[in-house]
Amino acid sequence: MISLSKKVCLLGDFAVGKTSLVRRFVYSLFDDRYLSTIGVRVSRKMIVLPRGQDMVELSLMLWDLAGSEEFNTVRTSYLRGAAGAILVCDLTRTTTLDSLPAYAAELRQVNPGAWLVVAANKGDLVGEHRLTEAQVAQRAAELAAPYFITSAKTGANVEVAFHRLGELVVA
Amino acid sequence: MSDHLVQAILCDRRIAYAITDRQCKVIAVHYCSPALQIWMQDWIGRALAEVVPEWLGSESVLADVLSGATSRVRLSRVNRELPDGRTAYLTLTVLPHLDDAGQISGLIHVVEDETAIGEIEQRLTQQRNELRLLQEELRQKNLALEAANAELRRLDQLKSTFVSIAAHELRTPLASISGYVEMLLDGDAGPLTDLQREYLRIVEGGARRLTRISRDLSDLTRIETGRLEVRRQPTDLGRLTEMVAAEHCPQLEERDQRLTLRVASGLPLTLCDPERAAQVIGNLLSNAGKYSPPGAAITLSAGLAAEAGFVQISVADEGVGIAEEDQPYVFDPFYRARNVVEVGASGTGLGLYIARSLVKLQGGRLWFVSTPGKGSTFFATFPVAAAAG
């Protein structure tokens, strides 16, 4: 078994559910209350993935970065060394999908080989969606990233999205 | 600077630090705050990336400092969960540690506990973000309201078009019906029996009523689209009132209702559209007759208004009156008060709406006073010709 540690970031506008996705993935928890993140909160989650004939024990260091505009000027310094990122948008807010290319560009400027996965979150709020899956798919294709409709609340596709990023960063 | 002084400053500023060798293994630590002590007390002998998870997976960043490629790395507002569930906010800075020869011998890892300011910043950010979410929600709701409003306008336009077409298309056949009924009643097609005459009178009454509805619908459309025009001219409103009273007398007499006419002498000329002013007075008289019981007294008056520069028409009846809860709505189109519906009086609910619009267009006011069960008085004012300029 090979052991690896990789830094991956969660990027996206404020209140899209980045912290909730990490909490769901790492602790299997969800809290409806919105609590703004300032700065960065790093969590660790060990996952085991196949790589060719081997198995890889991957320690994912999850950097949950503040999404507020006020953090924009310093975000780049937090991105150094990142092997990939989950780009998170909120299906109930169209502007959050429009922001993703800028986050992707910022990450790839610092780490040109970084991998991306798009998580269109709040999939559970079906009646409130203002983004369609087709729109998400198109934006993800433009970013050369796989996408998942996730729900930190129900846990839908959360594990899958992180595992997919794990597979990409150890490939 | 003495060690004590440095120690005091570091403690006061809640600054701790660790020193590593070139393999990033911690060889010395210094801390004052209890919170940092809990975290840092077992660092010695361990790899920096092991004790500070922010550096795990980012070893290349530390290597850059060790090699001198980067002079410092700084991460501010690093969140650290405290045992009591609160969040500590730290700033982590990695600097090269130089030996006596000036060579990089390891790293200095500085930890600044900025929880107090971090908590304030978090609360501010929280409030700002919640406000932004509310603004965004408000914007979305406004867009939805605008869309709903546009749809309502479209439907309203569609309704106006339909009403206008329907009213217009009714007019021609109604004119034929009225014309031929009149000819029949005049004996143009031969003598009539009493029964035939009675039936024809019923047809004539129905056609008159339909014509009135058709005219009201046309007026409604014109008012809503702003195309209703009045041709104002100096008019003897007293004389006009007498004429309208004479026209309505037969209908009132049919119901044994007594019309009293009071026209003040020497009234000044008013500036109004005589046809439309007659329509208003006729409408008020018609309502008074409809909503009053047989035998009731109706008084139509014309005189100077209390408001200078206006002549006032009033129509007082002894009818059902208007309930207090209905009073705010009687001038709304298609509104019919409950007691009016209960007594079985016919009508579309357009008369008063049109009458008030017409009065307003002519520069006057239309209002009423009413006591349920006792009757109502409606007042309409028209500007005096000279005063209206």
Boltz contact constraints between the chains, C-beta under 6 A:
constraints:
  - contact:
      token1: [A, 5]
      token2: [B, 56]
      max_distance: 6.0
  - contact:
      token1: [A, 5]
      token2: [B, 57]
      max_distance: 6.0
  - contact:
      token1: [A, 6]
      token2: [B, 57]
      max_distance: 6.0
  - contact:
      token1: [A, 7]
      token2: [B, 57]
      max_distance: 6.0
  - contact:
      token1: [A, 7]
      token2: [B, 58]
      max_distance: 6.0
  - contact:
      token1: [A, 14]
      token2: [B, 129]
      max_distance: 6.0
  - contact:
      token1: [A, 15]
      token2: [B, 129]
      max_distance: 6.0
  - contact:
      token1: [A, 15]
      token2: [B, 133]
      max_distance: 6.0
  - contact:
      token1: [A, 36]
      token2: [B, 125]
      max_distance: 6.0
  - contact:
      token1: [A, 36]
      token2: [B, 126]
      max_distance: 6.0
  - contact:
      token1: [A, 36]
      token2: [B, 129]
      max_distance: 6.0
  - contact:
      token1: [A, 38]
      token2: [B, 77]
      max_distance: 6.0
  - contact:
      token1: [A, 38]
      token2: [B, 121]
      max_distance: 6.0
  - contact:
      token1: [A, 38]
      token2: [B, 122]
      max_distance: 6.0
  - contact:
      token1: [A, 38]
      token2: [B, 125]
      max_distance: 6.0
  - contact:
      token1: [A, 39]
      token2: [B, 77]
      max_distance: 6.0
  - contact:
      token1: [A, 39]
      token2: [B, 78]
      max_distance: 6.0
  - contact:
      token1: [A, 40]
      token2: [B, 78]
      max_distance: 6.0
  - contact:
      token1: [A, 41]
      token2: [B, 79]
      max_distance: 6.0
  - contact:
      token1: [A, 42]
      token2: [B, 53]
      max_distance: 6.0
  - contact:
      token1: [A, 42]
      token2: [B, 54]
      max_distance: 6.0
  - contact:
      token1: [A, 44]
      token2: [B, 53]
      max_distance: 6.0
  - contact:
      token1: [A, 61]
      token2: [B, 56]
      max_distance: 6.0
  - contact:
      token1: [A, 61]
      token2: [B, 57]
      max_distance: 6.0
  - contact:
      token1: [A, 68]
      token2: [B, 125]
      max_distance: 6.0
  - contact:
      token1: [A, 80]
      token2: [B, 61]
      max_distance: 6.0
  - contact:
      token1: [A, 81]
      token2: [B, 58]
      max_distance: 6.0
  - contact:
      token1: [A, 81]
      token2: [B, 60]
      max_distance: 6.0
  - contact:
      token1: [A, 81]
      token2: [B, 61]
      max_distance: 6.0
